């Protein structure tokens, strides 16, 4: 079997779908030495993602998210023989001579169209065409699968759920005093609650700030709030809200952090708080649990499915409920230890090896080799 995987996005981004591509390709290389894989990369990306005899790299000129991406890809891929082409960023070429699989990570762009730029709206507007011109769809959660059926009218038989996973890089750091490191690097001196993600409306940061303000007013803990993630849509409004709430000096915006720094933050945090309004999967809660940090997440979309009973679930629109959940983790040590233990077990249920095996089985089935 000869499989093509479109990994062009790995050059442009370091998170999200790009990381999904990278982890999947690496996991496939670990479990498969027989089939032939062609990894399509940006012509600007000169790295060899996988050094293995059955993995070939081919450079493509077509940039990701280009208005003419579909017809240009059709031309570039015309002379590369494949049994199946996997498009992790969900847009397959317009014409092809092989079977097609696409991955849909979430449908936030349909549920929250106000968060899109004009360019993004044009690109994601191709989703209806994409689902009707592919042979099969991978959804990263049952929640996303239901959204695809409900919002796009795709038959359930066309969709297979394959869960993502936290990288093994995220783990507990035993017997390490991280406070001096975090104080030198970020100026953090108190215990802190942690949020990780792009600062954008879907992540519901204003509600988190309101709950944190209420926590300080009602319970007066020696606790800061740390937000690690790149600025996104309407970030300036969130920064302004911190000042108006009188939270300056208690809320820290770190911006994008390195993987090593993120492991430090997960391990040192008193809790991980994620009141997101919608997630197709939600890796940060699993990463936090793998590092031994108790989590609070929203009770909507995929998060109850991913976290299970290993975290506290709250209504993301209810400030009081979120405040009380944060105080419970600060004041109830028995609950903390119970969630930490459950979190380790829950995070271990997800692995890239399992994701690769399930994806490989799907390649064979779609290619007619199963």
C-alpha positions in Angstrom: 0.0 0.0 0.0 1.2 3.5 -0.9 -0.1 6.3 1.4 0.3 10.0 0.9 0.0 12.4 3.9 -0.2 16.1 3.4 2.1 17.6 6.1 2.6 21.0 4.5 1.1 22.8 7.5 4.0 21.6 9.7 6.2 24.3 8.2 3.7 27.1 8.9 2.5 26.3 12.5 3.9 24.6 15.6 0.6 23.6 17.2 -2.9 22.3 16.5 -3.2 20.5 13.2 0.5 20.8 12.4 1.3 18.9 15.6 -1.3 16.3 14.8 0.4 15.7 11.5 3.8 15.4 13.1 2.8 13.1 15.9 0.8 10.8 13.5 3.6 10.5 11.0 6.1 9.7 13.8 3.8 7.1 15.3 3.1 5.5 11.9 6.9 5.2 11.4 7.2 3.4 14.7 4.6 0.7 13.9 5.0 0.3 10.1 8.0 -0.8 8.2 6.3 -2.4 5.2 3.9 0.0 3.5 5.2 3.0 1.5 4.5 6.5 2.7 4.9 9.8 0.9 5.1 12.8 3.2 4.2 16.0 1.3 6.0 19.0 2.8 6.2 22.7 1.9 9.0 23.4 -0.5 10.4 25.8 2.1 10.6 23.0 4.7 13.9 21.3 4.2 13.7 19.1 7.3 13.4 15.3 7.0 10.5 14.6 9.3 11.1 10.8 9.2 14.3 9.1 8.4 13.1 5.6 7.5 13.4 3.5 4.3 9.6 3.3 3.7 9.0 7.1 4.2 9.7 9.4 1.3 9.5 13.2 1.4 8.2 15.2 -1.5 8.2 19.0 -1.7 5.1 20.8 -2.9 4.9 24.4 -4.1 1.3 24.9 -3.2 1.1 26.8 0.1 -1.4 25.9 2.8 -4.7 27.9 2.9 -4.1 29.4 -0.5 -7.3 30.4 -2.5 -6.2 28.1 -5.4 -5.0 25.3 -3.1 -7.4 22.6 -4.4 -6.7 23.0 -8.2 -3.0 23.5 -7.7 -2.7 20.4 -5.5 -4.5 18.4 -8.1 -1.8 19.4 -10.6 1.1 18.8 -8.3 -0.1 15.4 -7.1 -1.1 14.2 -10.6 2.1 12.2 -11.2 2.5 10.7 -7.7 0.9 7.3 -7.6 -1.0 6.6 -4.4 -3.5 4.2 -3.0 -4.9 6.7 -0.5 -4.2 10.4 0.3 -4.7 11.6 3.9 -5.5 15.4 4.2 -5.2 16.2 8.0 -6.3 19.8 7.3 -9.5 18.6 5.7 -9.1 20.1 2.2 -8.3 17.4 -0.4 -7.2 18.2 -4.0 -10.1 18.9 -6.4 -9.1 16.0 -8.7 -7.1 12.9 -7.8 -6.4 9.4 -8.9 -6.6 7.7 -5.5 -8.9 7.3 -2.5 -9.1 10.2 0.0 -9.4 10.5 3.7 -9.7 13.9 5.5 -9.5 14.7 9.2 -11.9 17.2 10.7 -10.7 18.4 14.1 -13.7 20.6 15.0 -16.4 22.7 13.4 -15.9 25.9 15.5 -15.8 27.9 12.3 -19.5 27.0 11.7 -20.6 27.4 15.3 -18.7 30.7 15.9 -18.3 32.3 12.4 -17.8 35.7 14.1 -14.3 34.6 15.2 -13.1 34.2 11.6 -11.2 36.6 9.4 -12.3 37.0 5.8 -9.5 34.8 4.6 -10.3 32.1 7.1 -14.0 32.2 6.3 -13.2 31.7 2.6 -10.9 28.7 3.4 -13.2 27.0 5.9 -16.2 27.7 3.6 -14.9 24.8 1.5 -15.9 22.3 4.1 -19.2 21.3 2.4 -17.3 20.6 -0.8 -14.6 18.7 1.1 -16.9 16.2 2.8 -18.7 15.4 -0.4 -15.5 14.8 -2.4 -13.7 12.5 0.1 -14.1 8.8 0.6 -13.9 8.8 4.4 -13.6 11.2 7.3 -11.6 10.9 10.6 -13.2 12.8 13.5 -11.0 13.4 16.6 -13.9 12.8 19.0 -17.5 11.5 19.2 -18.6 15.1 19.8 -17.0 16.2 16.5 -18.5 13.2 14.7 -22.0 14.2 15.9 -21.3 17.8 14.8 -20.3 16.6 11.3 -23.5 14.6 11.0 -25.7 17.3 12.3 -24.2 20.4 10.6 -23.0 18.9 7.3 -25.4 16.0 6.8 -22.7 13.4 6.4 -23.8 9.8 6.9 -22.4 8.2 10.1 -20.9 5.3 8.1 -18.5 7.8 6.4 -16.9 8.8 9.8 -14.5 7.0 12.0 -13.4 8.5 15.4 -9.7 8.3 16.1 -8.6 10.1 19.3 -5.5 12.3 19.5 -3.2 11.9 22.5 -0.8 13.9 24.7 2.8 13.5 23.8 5.0 11.4 26.1 7.0 14.6 26.6 4.3 15.7 29.1 4.9 13.9 32.3 5.3 14.4 36.1 8.6 15.9 37.2 9.2 14.3 40.6 11.3 16.0 43.3 12.0 19.2 41.2 11.6 22.6 42.8 10.2 24.6 39.8 9.5 27.8 41.7 12.9 29.4 41.2 12.9 28.6 37.5 9.4 30.1 37.0 10.3 33.1 39.1 13.4 33.8 37.0 11.7 33.1 33.7 8.2 34.7 34.2 8.3 36.5 37.5 5.8 34.1 39.1 6.1 34.2 42.9 2.7 32.8 44.2 0.9 29.5 43.6 -1.1 29.8 40.4 -4.1 28.5 38.4 -3.1 27.8 34.7 -4.9 28.3 31.4 -3.2 27.2 28.2 -4.5 28.2 24.7 -4.8 30.9 22.2 -6.5 34.0 23.7 -9.6 34.2 21.6 -13.4 34.4 22.3 -14.1 30.7 22.0 -11.7 30.0 24.9 -14.0 32.1 27.2 -11.2 33.9 29.0 -13.5 36.8 30.3 -15.6 34.2 32.3 -12.4 32.8 33.7 -11.3 36.3 34.8 -14.6 37.0 36.4 -14.5 33.7 38.3 -10.9 34.5 39.4 -11.9 37.9 40.6 -14.7 36.5 42.6 -12.4 33.8 44.0 -10.0 36.5 45.3 -12.9 38.7 46.7 -14.7 35.9 48.5 -12.0 33.5 49.6 -8.8 35.6 49.4 -6.4 32.8 48.4 -2.7 33.5 47.7 -3.1 32.6 44.1 -2.3 34.1 40.7 -3.8 33.3 37.3 -1.4 32.4 34.5 -2.4 32.3 30.8 0.0 30.7 28.4 -0.8 31.0 24.7 -0.4 33.1 21.6 -2.6 36.2 21.2 -5.5 35.7 18.9 -8.8 37.4 18.1 -9.8 40.3 20.4 -6.8 39.7 22.7 -6.6 43.5 23.5 -10.1 43.5 25.0 -9.1 40.7 27.4 -6.0 42.7 28.5 -8.2 45.7 29.0 -10.6 43.7 31.1 -7.8 42.7 33.5 -7.1 46.4 34.2 -10.8 47.3 34.7 -11.3 44.4 37.1 -8.3 45.5 39.2 -6.5 42.2 38.5 -3.2 43.7 37.4 -0.4 42.0 39.2 -2.5 38.9 39.8 -2.9 37.8 36.1 0.1 37.0 34.0 0.0 36.7 30.2 3.0 34.7 29.1 2.4 34.5 25.4 3.6 31.5 23.5 5.9 29.3 25.6 8.3 26.5 24.7 7.4 22.9 25.3 9.9 22.7 28.2 8.4 25.8 29.9 4.9 24.3 29.4 5.9 21.2 31.2 7.2 23.3 34.1 4.0 25.3 34.2 1.8 22.2 34.2 3.8 20.6 36.9 3.9 23.7 39.1 0.3 24.8 38.7 -2.2 24.3 41.6 -4.9 23.6 39.0 -5.6 23.7 35.3 -8.7 25.7 34.4 -10.3 25.5 30.9 -13.8 27.0 30.6 -13.8 26.8 26.7 -17.1 27.2 24.9 -16.3 24.6 22.3 -13.5 22.1 21.6 -13.2 19.4 19.0 -10.9 17.4 21.2 -8.9 19.3 23.8 -5.3 18.3 24.3 -4.3 20.7 27.1 -6.5 19.1 29.8 -4.9 15.7 29.0 -1.4 17.2 29.0 -2.1 18.7 32.4 -3.4 15.4 33.8 -0.4 13.6 32.5 1.7 16.1 34.5 -0.3 15.4 37.7 -2.3 18.6 37.7 -6.0 18.5 38.7 -8.3 20.0 36.0 -11.5 22.0 35.7 -13.1 22.0 32.2 -16.4 22.9 30.6 -19.2 20.4 30.5 -19.8 21.0 26.8 -18.7 19.7 23.4 -15.9 17.0 23.6 -14.5 17.9 27.0 -16.8 15.6 29.1 -15.9 12.8 26.7 -12.2 13.4 26.9 -11.8 14.1 30.6 -14.5 11.7 32.0 -14.7 11.7 35.8 -11.0 12.7 36.1 -11.8 16.4 36.4 -14.4 18.8 37.6 -17.0 19.8 34.9 -18.6 23.2 35.0 -21.1 25.2 33.0 -18.8 27.6 31.1 -21.4 30.4 31.3 -21.8 30.2 35.1 -19.2 32.3 36.9 -20.3 31.2 40.3 -20.0 27.5 39.4 -16.5 28.0 38.1 -15.5 30.0 41.2 -16.7 27.3 43.6 -14.9 24.6 41.5 -11.6 26.5 41.9 -12.1 26.9 45.6 -12.8 23.2 46.0 -9.5 22.3 44.5 -7.7 24.8 46.8 -9.5 23.7 50.0 -10.2 20.0 49.6 -6.9 18.0 49.6 -8.7 14.7 49.4 -10.5 15.8 46.2 -7.2 17.1 44.8 -5.4 13.8 45.3 -8.4 11.8 43.9 -8.4 13.9 40.7 -4.7 13.7 40.3 -4.8 9.9 40.5 -7.7 9.7 38.1 -6.0 12.1 35.8 -2.9 10.0 35.4 -5.1 7.0 34.5 -7.3 8.9 32.1 -4.4 10.5 30.2 -2.8 7.1 29.8 -5.9 5.9 28.0 -4.9 8.0 25.0 -1.7 7.2 22.9 -0.3 8.1 19.5 0.5 4.4 18.9 -3.2 3.6 19.2 -4.1 6.5 17.0 -1.6 5.3 14.4 -2.8 1.7 14.4 -6.4 2.8 14.0 -5.5 5.3 11.2 -3.4 2.6 9.4 -6.4 0.2 9.6 -8.6 2.9 8.1 -6.0 3.5 5.2 -6.1 -0.2 4.4 -9.9 -0.3 4.5 -10.4 2.7 2.3 -7.7 1.7 -0.1 -9.4 -1.7 -0.4 -6.5 -3.5 1.3 -8.2 -4.4 4.5 
